[in-house]
C-alpha cells in the first residue's frame, strides 16, 4: 500500500511540474512514478505492488474489451428481432470474496451493457445477475467466473 501512495504522489508531482492537468498527463506521471519505484524497489520495504499494477491494468483492459463487445451485442439486439433474445436471471456461485471484491464484481457486471446485478445472497455465496441473452446459463456463469471473478481474486491476493 505504501508503494501505491508513493506512486500517486509521484504522479501528482509530475502533473504539477509539467503544469498540464489532464488525465493523460496524470497517467504518464503514474507510469513514470511506477518506473522510478520499480528501479528503486531494493530500497523500499518488500511489496507485491509491482505485480499488482499489471494485474489491475489487465482487469481494466479486459473490462474495456468486454464493454465494447457488449455494446456491439446490444446494438445487434436492437436491430434483430426480439424472439432471438433469451433474457433470464442466473445465480452465479461466488468464491470466498470480501465485501469490496463483491462490490467491484457487481459494479463491473452492471456497467457491462446487457447485464445487471440484482442481488447478493445473505451468506455472500451467490450473486444474482440478469442477462439479456442467457440461452446457455452455464456459459454465462463461466464467462463471469473466468473473466471477472478470477481476475479480481488474483488482484486481491
TADA-V682774 format. One line per field, one symbol per residue. ss: DSSP state (@ for helix, = for strand, . for the rest). psi: psi as a letter, one per 20 degrees, with the letter a starting at -180 (. if undefined). A space follows every 10 residues. Layout:
BEGIN
ss: ???
psi: ???
END
This chain:
BEGIN
ss: .@@@@@@@@@ @@@@@@@@.. ..@@@@@@@@ @@@@@@@@@. @@@.....@@ @@@@@@@@@@ @@@@@@@@@@ @@@@@@@@@. .@@@.=.=== ===.....@@ @@@@@@@@@@ @...====== .....===== =.=...@@@@ @@@@@@@@@@ @@@@@..
psi: hhhgghgggh ghggghgiko mqhghghghg gghggghghk hhirqpqjhi hhghgghggg ggggghgggh ghghhghhhq qhiiqmqrpp oopqanqrhh gggggghggh ippiqppgrp rhjkippppp qhnlhnhggg ghggghfggg hgghhj.
END
